[in-house]
Amino acid sequence: MISKLIFTVLLFLIAPSFVNSEGSVVIIGGALQTNNDQVYNKIIDLAGGKHNIRLAIFPTASGTPTKTSLLYQQDFIGYGVAQDNIHIIPLAIKDDPTTKELDESQWIKNGNDQKVATTVAKCNAAFFVGGDQERYIRAFFDNGEETAVLKSIRKLYSNGGVLAGTSAGAAIMSDPMIYGGDNLTAMIAGTVTTGKGCGFFTLGIVDQHFMQRGRYGRLLVAAIQHNKIGFGIDENTALVTSTGKISVVGQNGVLIMDTRHAKIDPHSGGTKVQHVILHYLQAGDEVEWSSQKLKPNTAKQKITTPYYQQSVSSTDIFSTDCLRKLITQGVVDNSQKQATGVSFLIDEQGKGTKWVLRGNRKTFGYWGKVDGVSHYSAWNVILDVFPIKIRLTEY
């Protein structure tokens, strides 16, 4: 009994907690399609359904704030939300060239407008559009202090509301947030550009457009840099946190990178790290976060006999979808249980990075077809990363 209690306490201490988790967070990896009913309906359902949702749309990051917010407004109307229940919040940085009668760049003054803040506070859901995430920070903070509008957003959330964001609107969910950076440059330098975020999502640091733009390197470096768990969210896909659970909805998947107990070599002249723990989830997968217990989509079965028999490798680890293939087809569904990928600069120095993925007795996976499409879940895949140098010779 005592040992069980100690184990429970240790799990509580190890797993990052949901702080101020009265509400729900829906983090979308960008490129959200109008016909993605799973994501739109998830936002609506978490806010009490199409008749009860009161939605604030923030066009703040967009270069075309009015045009973009109206498009999202039409999307939500298409899913049954009344137009009167949707409020476009006049808070932006850039003037929209498609609206001659408005200068939306003047909306930056509304960050501390009490009427705007009150409108937000009366809503039970907020949606942050994509664009440039730094614009949100400029609009939500005034000389380092939170604006009235940001305080209203936090009140909305603490009252049980829903915060949803796509692309740049996803980036702001964590604090710190990733401002930008190239994968290979980040790996070689051992650093990536990060800065102040809003911190609505407390479990780790977020990156978006993840597998599609191969952003594995910069998220890994950011996670190491800040001793955080990294969450990489694919396009047209959402990571949802609610009632102590995380789940995935949408077209693709979410990669979790846990570097907290990895062995890091700060003197390697690049990024050298061993025993990073990777998890990969797709639509319908759910994790009870405090216990770290995976509940896969019921359409999937546990992999007991691997389908693939030959080792998998890549000479372009940061290419689209490469890491997913190495994790799934190279480790959890492969008898070899190890896969390798590299990336390097074609110059005189030839600096690069080598990623070795492997399984151990705690590694397992699931596979099945969801709506006719092959889907995986992968849990406890081990990643070791080494700096390398490549010499190219002609013959």
C-alpha positions, -999 to 999 in steps of 0.1 A, spaced: 0 0 0 28 24 10 48 16 -22 17 22 -43 12 56 -26 49 65 -33 45 55 -69 14 77 -73 32 107 -57 62 102 -80 40 101 -111 24 134 -99 59 150 -95 72 137 -128 43 146 -151 38 183 -158 4 193 -143 -26 211 -158 -23 245 -142 -54 267 -143 -70 238 -162 -106 247 -156 -111 252 -194 -99 234 -225 -72 241 -251 -74 232 -288 -40 237 -305 -42 233 -343 -11 228 -363 -20 252 -391 -36 247 -425 -70 240 -410 -94 230 -437 -130 242 -437 -143 206 -441 -124 194 -409 -156 187 -390 -136 169 -362 -117 200 -352 -145 225 -356 -171 204 -338 -146 197 -310 -143 234 -303 -180 239 -305 -188 209 -283 -163 219 -256 -180 253 -255 -214 237 -248 -227 231 -283 -237 252 -313 -265 269 -294 -244 278 -264 -211 288 -278 -202 325 -276 -171 328 -298 -144 356 -299 -123 354 -331 -89 371 -328 -75 382 -362 -45 397 -346 -17 378 -362 -30 380 -398 -18 403 -425 -54 405 -437 -73 406 -404 -108 414 -416 -107 390 -445 -93 362 -424 -117 366 -395 -147 367 -418 -136 335 -434 -134 318 -400 -167 333 -391 -183 317 -421 -167 283 -412 -183 284 -377 -216 295 -392 -214 265 -415 -211 243 -385 -243 257 -370 -231 286 -349 -254 317 -351 -237 347 -365 -249 368 -335 -229 344 -313 -196 352 -331 -177 383 -322 -147 395 -343 -124 412 -319 -109 444 -333 -73 438 -323 -47 438 -350 -13 451 -360 -15 451 -398 -39 471 -421 -59 448 -443 -54 458 -479 -87 443 -489 -107 468 -468 -103 504 -481 -127 518 -456 -109 505 -426 -74 508 -412 -71 477 -390 -36 487 -379 -53 513 -356 -69 484 -337 -36 479 -318 -50 506 -295 -78 483 -284 -56 461 -262 -67 480 -231 -101 491 -244 -126 481 -216 -155 477 -240 -135 452 -261 -123 434 -230 -158 431 -217 -169 415 -250 -142 389 -247 -151 382 -211 -187 375 -220 -176 348 -245 -169 311 -236 -146 304 -265 -118 322 -283 -102 314 -316 -67 328 -326 -60 329 -363 -27 323 -380 -1 347 -393 29 361 -373 28 350 -336 49 380 -325 19 403 -334 -1 386 -306 25 394 -281 27 430 -292 -11 432 -289 -15 413 -256 13 430 -237 19 467 -230 54 474 -218 56 439 -204 22 441 -186 -8 421 -196 -35 441 -214 -71 442 -203 -80 420 -233 -55 393 -223 -68 393 -188 -103 388 -202 -90 358 -222 -75 343 -190 -108 349 -172 -127 332 -201 -104 302 -197 -106 300 -159 -144 301 -161 -143 268 -181 -140 283 -216 -122 270 -247 -90 285 -262 -83 274 -298 -56 286 -321 -41 276 -355 -6 281 -367 6 314 -351 -24 310 -329 -10 277 -318 25 290 -312 13 315 -285 -3 287 -264 30 279 -247 54 301 -228 81 303 -240 71 301 -276 91 294 -307 95 325 -328 114 309 -358 144 290 -368 158 265 -393 162 228 -382 197 221 -392 210 255 -382 194 250 -348 209 215 -344 244 228 -353 242 259 -331 224 242 -303 199 271 -300 167 283 -315 149 317 -313 123 317 -286 105 343 -266 75 353 -245 43 333 -251 9 335 -235 12 302 -215 -23 290 -219 -9 255 -225 12 245 -194 24 210 -204 53 221 -226 64 240 -257 45 239 -290 55 238 -326 32 236 -356 31 226 -393 52 199 -378 57 168 -399 48 187 -431 77 212 -426 100 187 -408 103 210 -378 117 182 -355 151 198 -351 140 231 -339 115 217 -315 140 193 -300 165 221 -295 138 244 -280 127 216 -256 163 211 -245 170 248 -242 140 253 -218 139 218 -202 103 214 -215 84 186 -232 80 194 -269 46 190 -286 48 190 -324 13 193 -340 7 184 -377 -13 205 -401 -51 201 -401 -48 184 -368 -54 195 -332 -40 186 -298 -68 189 -272 -63 193 -235 -93 189 -213 -101 174 -178 -66 161 -173 -64 144 -206 -47 151 -240 -62 138 -272 -58 142 -310 -84 151 -335 -81 158 -372 -62 145 -402 -27 138 -391 -8 135 -357 10 149 -328 46 141 -317 56 144 -281 94 149 -274 104 144 -237 139 156 -231 136 162 -193 156 131 -183 178 129 -214 216 129 -212 228 161 -228 264 169 -238 269 207 -237 305 204 -250 298 185 -282 301 214 -306 265 208 -318 234 190 -304 243 158 -287 216 142 -266 207 107 -257 176 90 -244 150 114 -256 116 98 -253 92 101 -283 55 94 -285 34 97 -316 -4 100 -315 -31 102 -342 -68 109 -344 -88 93 -316 -58 86 -294 -60 98 -258 -36 100 -229 -44 103 -192 -16 127 -185 -10 122 -148 -6 84 -152 9 87 -188 -15 59 -198 -22 57 -236 -57 49 -248 -54 44 -286 -82 48 -311 -104 17 -309 -99 11 -346 -62 2 -339 -47 -31 -326 -15 -35 -307 14 -45 -330 27 -80 -320 41 -91 -353 59 -63 -371 50 -59 -408 84 -44 -418 115 -66 -417 143 -44 -432 159 -15 -415 147 20 -425 170 50 -430 170 85 -445 196 109 -458 172 138 -452 158 135 -417 140 169 -419 121 161 -450 83 160 -449 69 132 -428 103 115 -424 104 112 -387 69 97 -385 80 70 -409 112 63 -389 92 60 -357 64 39 -371 77 18 -400 113 19 -387 108 10 -350 74 1 -336 63 -19 -367 97 -32 -377 114 -63 -365 148 -45 -366 136 -20 -339 161 7 -350 161 34 -377 186 61 -386 183 95 -403 209 122 -411 210 158 -424 240 178 -433 253 210 -450 269 206 -484 299 229 -478 335 227 -468 327 219 -432 299 194 -439 284 197 -404 253 178 -397 232 157 -374 225 120 -370 193 107 -354 191 71 -342 157 58 -331 153 25 -313 129 5 -292 133 -12 -258 111 -33 -236 89 -3 -229 84 6 -265 51 -4 -282 28 6 -310 -7 3 -325 -19 2 -360 -52 2 -378 -72 19 -405 -92 50 -395 -117 61 -422 -98 39 -446 -64 55 -438 -35 38 -421 -29 52 -386 -3 45 -360 2 51 -323 38 49 -310 49 50 -273 83 52 -257 105 53 -288 141 62 -278 160 89 -297 198 95 -296 212 125 -315 248 130 -325 267 158 -343 285 146 -375 307 158 -403 303 147 -438 330 148 -466 317 145 -501 342 133 -527 338 129 -564 349 97 -583 
